[in-house]
Amino acid sequence: MPPRFSIVTPVFDPPLEAFRSCASSVLAQTEHDWEWILIDDCSTNPKVREELRLLAASSAQVTVIERSSNGGIVAASNDGIARATGDFIVLLDHDDELTPDALHENSLVIDQHPTVDYLYSDEDKVNEAGVYYDTFSKPDWSPERLRGQNYCSHLSVLRTSLVREVGAFRPGFDGSQDYDLFLRVTEKARAIAHIPKVLYHWRTVAGSAALDPEAKPYALVAAQKAVQEHLNRVGISGIVETTPEFYLRTTRNLTRHPKVSIVIPTCGTAKRIWGRDMVLVETAVTSIVERSSYSNYEIVVVYDTPRTPNSVLQNLRSVVGTKLVEVPYGKAFNFSEKCNLGVVRSSGDIIILLNDDTQVFSPDWIEGLITFLDEPDVGMVGPLLLLEDGRIQSAGHFYNLGAHNAAFGLSPDERGPFSVLTMPAERSGLTMACVAIPRDVFDEVGGLCVEFPRAFNDVDFGNKLDARGYRMIWTPNVALHHFESVSRDPRVDDDEIQALWGRWGSVVLGRDRFLPNFDFTIHGIDPTVHR
């Protein structure tokens, strides 16, 4: 049986033409089983109530509640929720618009997934001239991104019984009352669905947050409070702060000190970086030892026996001391096998796979990665990787006719579409030049596949994690230099390409679930993942 929808709209002095457009969009719904509950919160313009009364008189599906005093958006919305008779609450602002198929699209998903408790869809903006623009193609369910940005926003459809169970809207969160509600609902939701289609037009008028996030500074304060309380409820120890981009940043606290095994495959290559000759693995290891604030680690160096000079090993012993684990490797180059061997010879509870052509410059880089692993469904975490010239090498992977490094070649100051590069968030995959993985998760998925000796081993590994329900998190709050494959031949074998298409072609050739707004190429640079 199709669900019944209760559209809830608090009303306070909307521009009448904008409200009429809103009303027209509701009355034009192709889905028929709905009610629209309008709560006038003592509008000062008497024509508003007149408009509402005429609307209610014209349609039995419209209910108008006239409050006797102004209680604010929370109180008005809760009046509507209390009156709702539908299976799902649909949140609609008094000057915005629904697409004609908005309820129908939600009904189709609910019919296919009867346990879904929360649905959100894509949105765009509409200006005062009626022009639609700024389409926001949202990621699939991304709880880490939601902690930094209320990306779900419009259109949100919530199961009525769950909204009532969690207490509906709460006083003290005005301006971000929906954000607070979404966090509490998604904590308990059995299933969450993203509809990748624009179903909502957010109107931009002078003084609205849609046009200017600084217009309602109290909303950001309320958002900070909402996320902080969310962290407390779900058991994440951290402090939430606001950012200059008008989003939120969580600094997670280190609640445990597991042993970390940093596994570095190498052949002791020397290259000229920043105008001077350096042995890459020595540079990487020295940066770890000299700059890391985390101390409970070992460094496992898997070295090619025919190629690695003895002088390199001696220098590593001098720098690392008793924390060094040396693992000889005498076969033809196979990055995956070298990593697997290093993990076997390691003893840490958390594995950090690290290329030898990297350099650490964030002292808390280890903490900044491993604190995400306190959540049991996080299988891998990766940092922002920068090229020698300071541009971005990788902000995680995205899929679009292949596997690509997100933001390749961009300035590290680039915010990305809808500020996605400014906050930690889920990714479809991560570049294995630096990733942190729980040891038991690494073992569960069988480590890296040796059929990918040079390229795409990280793409394959990420898809294995995803197939088992693990999330992968990219964070811009940790950064390393990655001199991108200068330590070996970057060419890709046809066998590896065919193996990737054979295993994951249907995934990597389609729309990316977490970065749908990224283009295939950026500034003409090919960001294809070659490791």
N, C-alpha and C positions, 0 to 999 in steps of 0.2 A: 504494500500500500504506500503511495507517495507520501512524503512527510508534509506536515503543515508548517508554514513559516509565519513567524510573528516579527514584522519589521518594527523596530523601536526607534523613534525619532524624537529627542527632546527639542523643543522649539523655544527660541528667545530672540525676538526682533530680527528675523532674517530679512534680507532684501526681498521684497515681495515677488519680483520677477524671477529671482533665483529659486525661491520656494515653489513657484508655479512650475518651473522646469523640473524641480525635484518631484513634485506631485505627478506631473505628466509621465515621468519615467517609471514611477511605481504603478500607475494605472495601466501602463503599456506592457506589463509583464505577461509573457506567454504562458507562464505557470499560473494556475488558477487558484490553488489552495493556499491562500495567504490572508493575513490581516495586517493592517497598518495601524499602529498605536502611536498617536501624536500627543505629546505632553507639553502643553503650553506652560512655561515657567514664568508666568506673570509678565508677558511681553509688555513693554511700555507703549507700543504702537497699537491702538485699538483695532486697526485694520487687520492685524495678524489673527486675532480671535475670530473676527468676522470671516476671514478667509478659511480658517479651520472649520468653522461651523458649516459653511457652505459646502466644503469638501465632504464632511461627515454626512450631510444631508443627501449628497449626491451618490454615495456608495455605502452599502451595508458592510463592506469590508474595512471601512475606516472608523476607528474609535478615537475620540478626542478627550483627553483628560485636561481639565483646567485647574491648575493649582491656585490656591488662594494666597500663596506667598512665594517669593522667589527663593528656591532652595539650591540653585546651582545645578550643574549638569549631572552630578552623581545622584542627587535626590530625584531629579526629574526622570533620569533613565531608570532608576530602580522602581519608580512608580509604574513605568511602562512594563518592566519585566514582571512585576507582581501581577499585572493584568493579563499577561500573555497566555494564550491557550495553545500556541503552536508547539511542535516538537523541537523547533530550532528558533533561536533568536538571531535576527539579522540587524546589524547595526548600521544605521543610515543617518548622516548629518542633515540638518534642515535645508542646506543650500547645495547639496551634492546630487549626483544623478546615478541611477542604476542603468546598465544596459538592458534592453528588453528581455534578453535571455538569462539574466543574472540568477534568478531563482531556479529556472529550469536546469541550468548547468549544475547547480548545487544539488538539485534533486536527482539528477543522473548519477552523480558520484555517491550520494547517500544510498541509492538503490543498489549500486554495485558493491558498496562497502558499508554494510549496516552497522558496524561498530564504530564508525567515525564519529568523533565528538567535536571536532573543530575543523573548519574548512576556511581557507583564505585563497584569494585569487589575485591576479595582476590588476594594476590600476594605471590610470593616467590622470592628467590635469585638464581642466577646462577653464578658459579665461572668461572675462566678462563679455567678450564678443562671441562666445560660443565656440571657440576654436579649441580642439583637443590636441594635446601635446605632451611631451615628457613621459612617454610610456615607461613604466617600471615593470620589467619582466623579472619576477622574483625567483629566488632559489626555492627548491624543494625544502622540506622541513630542515631547518638549520638552527638548532637551539643555541649554539655558541654565538652566531650572528645576532640572534634575538636579544642576547644579553648586552649587545652594544648598540642596537638599533631596532626600533619597533618596525621592522620591515614588513610584518604581516599586515598591519593597519587595515586598509580597505581592499576588498570587501571581506569582513569577518563574519562567519556564520557559526554559532555555538549551540550545542545541545542545551535546551532549556533546563533540563533536570540538573545538569552539571553546573550551569551558571548559578542556579539556586543553591546547590550543594556547597559551592565555594564561597557563598555570601554575596554574589552579584558585585556591583561596584562598591568601592569603599571610600568613605570620606577621607579627605586629606591627600588625595591624588589628583585633584582637578588639573586638567590639561594633559595628564597622562593616565587618566582613569582606565582607558581601554587597554593600555600597555600593561598596567597592573593586573587587570582581569585576564588578559591573554596568558600572562606568565602563570597565574594560578590555575587556569583551566588546562593549559598544556602540561602542567606537572601531573595532572590526574587523567588526562585524556587517554582512552584506549587506543585510538588511532587518530592521526592528523593527516589532512589531505590538502595538497596545493593544486589549484586549478590554474594551469598556465594559459590563462586567457583574461584579457581586460574585461572586467565586469562592473567596474566602478569608475566614475569620473569625479575627481576631487576638484572642487571649484576654488580658484584663486581670486581672492578679492583683497583689497587693501586691508592690512592688519591681520591677515590670516596666516597660520603657520605653514600653510601650503606654499605661500609666496615668500615668507620671511620667517625662518626659524627663530629669529631674535624677537619676533613680535610677542611671544608669550614665554618670557624667561622662566616663569614659575613652572612651566610644563617640564623643563629639563630637570629642575630640582625634584619634582615629583617622580620623574622617570628614574633618577638616581636612587631615590628612596625605594621605588618599586623593585628595582633589580637587586639592591642590597638585601631587601627582605626575602626576595626569591632565593638568593644564594644561601641565606641563613636557613631557609626551609629545606632546601635540597642537600644541605651539608657540604657546601663548597666554602672553604675559608678564603676570604678575599675582601678587598676594599674597592668600592666602586667610586670612580671620579668622573667628572665631566671633561670633555675634550674641546679644543678650539673649533672643531667641526660640528659642535652641538650634538655629539653622540656620547657614548659612555665607554669607559675603559675600566676593566677589572684587573687589579693586581692580585694574583693568587698568592696566598701564604704557603710557605713550605711547611707541611705538617709532618713529614717523615724524611728520612735521609737514607734512602736505599743505595746500595752500591750500583754505580753506573759503569758499564763497560763500553769504552769508546773504541770502536773497531775501525781501523784505518788500513785499507789495502794500499800497497805502494810498490814501486820498483826503484825508488830513490832518484827520480828524475830531477834534474836541475834545469831551471828556466829563468829567463830575464823578466822580472816583474817590477813595475815602478822604477825602471831605469837601473836596476841592479840584479846581479845573478844571485839566485837562491836555490837551495835544495827544498823542494816543495814540502816534503813530509817533515823536514826539520822546522820549517816556518810554521806549519800547522801545529805541530806538537809544542813548540816553544810558546806559541800564543795561548794554548790551553793551559800550560803550566804557569805561565807568568800572569795571566789575566783572569783565570777562573776563580770565582769566589766560592764555588762548591768544591769540597775536598774529597768526598768519598767516591773516588773513581779509580779505574785502572785504564791504561792505554794499551790496546792489543794491536800490534803492528803485524800485518800479514804481508811479508816481503817476498819478492821473487828472488830465489836463490841464485840464478845465473846472472842477474842484472843489478841487484842492489849492492853498492860498494860497501865494504866492511867499515869504511870511515863513517858512513851514514849511520850504521847501527851503533858504532861507538859513540857518536855524538848524541844519538837518542838515549843511550844508556846514561850518559852524563847528565842530560837534561831531566829525564823522567825518574831515574833511579829505580827503586823497588816497585814502583807502580807500573813498570813496563813489562808487557808479556810479548815475547817474540815468537812468531809463528812462521816458519819457512814454508814456501810454496814453490814447487819445482815444475809445474805443468805450464802449458800454453795459457795465455791470458784468458781468464774467465772471472769477471768482476763478481758475478753471483756466487760462484764456488768459493772465491777468496773470502767474501763476506760470511758465508755459511761456516767456513772453517774457523774464521775468527770468533764467531759466536760460540761454536763448540768448545773452543779453548778458553772462553771467557768465564767469569764467575759472577757477574752482576745480575741483579734482578731487572735492570733496565738496560737495553742496548741502544747506544747511539752509533749509527753507521755514519762515517765521516770520510769524505774524499780527502786525499792527501793534498789536493790543490785548493785548500780552503784556509782561511785565517779568521780566528775569533777576535772580535773587538768589543763585544758586550760581556762585561764581567759575570753577569748573572745569566748567561746563556743557557747553562744546564738547568738551573732552577726554572727559567722561563719556558723551557720545553717540558720538563718532567712533571710540573704541577698539574698540567692538563690530564696526565695519565692517572690521576686520582679517581677520575670517573671511569668505571669499569667498561663502558662501551666505547671508549676512545682507544683506538688501536695504533695510531701513529700521529706524531706531531712534527711539523717542520717550520723553519724560520724563513725570514726574508733573506734571499741570496742576492748579493751584489757583484757585478762584474768589476774587473780591475779599474775601470774608469768611473765607478760609482753608480752606474745605471743598474736597473733591476735585471737580474738574470732569471729569477723565478719567484713568483708569488703563489706557488702551487701549480697544479695542472688544471687545464680545462680541455674539454673534448668538443671538437667541431671539425668534422671531416678528418679526424686524426687526434693525436695527443699533443698538446702544446703547453709551453711554459707561459703562464699568465703574466702579463705586464712586461714581457721581455723587451728590454731596450728603453723602458720608460725611466724618467727621473724618480728617485726614491721619494720625492715630495708629491708625486702624482697621487691623487685621491682615488682615481678609478671611477667607473660608473656607480652612481649612488653611494660614493665614499667607501666602496667595498675594500679598498686597499688600506684603509685606516684602522681596521678592527680584526681581531681573530675571528675566524669563521671556518665552517666545514669546506672541504675541497674534495673533488673526485679523485685526486691523487696528489702526491708530493714528490719533489725531486730528491733522490736519495743521496745527493751530495752531503746532506745533513738531515737526519731524521732520528727521532727517539721512539722506541718501540718497547713495550713490556716483553720480557723474555718469554713468558708463557704464550703470548699472542704470536710472537715470531715462530715458536715451535708449533703452535696449533695449525698455522697455515703452511707449514713445511718450509719456511725460509724462502730464500730467493730461488727462482727456477733457473737451473744451469743451462736451459735451452736459450736463455738470453744472456750470453756472455759479455756483450758490450752495451747494447741499447735495450730500452723498454723493460728492463728488469723491474724498475720502479713502477711502471704502468701496470705490469702484470701483478706485482705484489699488492699494489693498492686495490686492484679489482678483486683479488682474493680476500682482502680484508672486508671490502664492501659486501661481497657475497655472503660473508658470515655476520653481517650486521654491525660491523665496527665503523665508527666515525673517524675521519681523518681531519685534523685541525691544522690550519696554517695560521701563524701569528706574525704580525709585523713588529711585535714588541721585542723580538730577538732578531739580530741581523749578523750575518757572516759574509765575508768576501768569498766568492767562488770563482776561481780563475778558469772556469769552464773547459774542462777536458784538455787543458794544455799538457797534462801528464801522459796522454796517450792519443792514438789515432781516433778521431771522432766519427769515422765512417760507419755506416750502418749496413750490415749484411742483409741480403735479400731473404735469407732463411729466417732472420729475426723478424723482418717485416711480415712475412707470411705466417709465422707463428703467432704474432700479435693479432693479425686479422682473423686467423682461425679461432683463436680463443675469445677475443674481446671485440671483434669488429663491430658487432651490433651495438656495443656500448660506446666505443670511442668515435664512431662515425656519426653519432647522433647529437642531439642537443645536450649541452652540459647542464647537469641538475643544479649546480651551485653558482655558476658564473654565466648565466644565459645572455648577459648583456655584452660579453666580450666578443670582439670581432675575430675572424680567422687569422688575420695578421694585423700587426700594430705598427704604424708608420713605415710600412713596406718591409718590415723585418720578419723573417720566417722564424717563428718561435717553436718549431717542431722539437719534440723531446728526443734528444740524442744522448742524453746523460751528460 
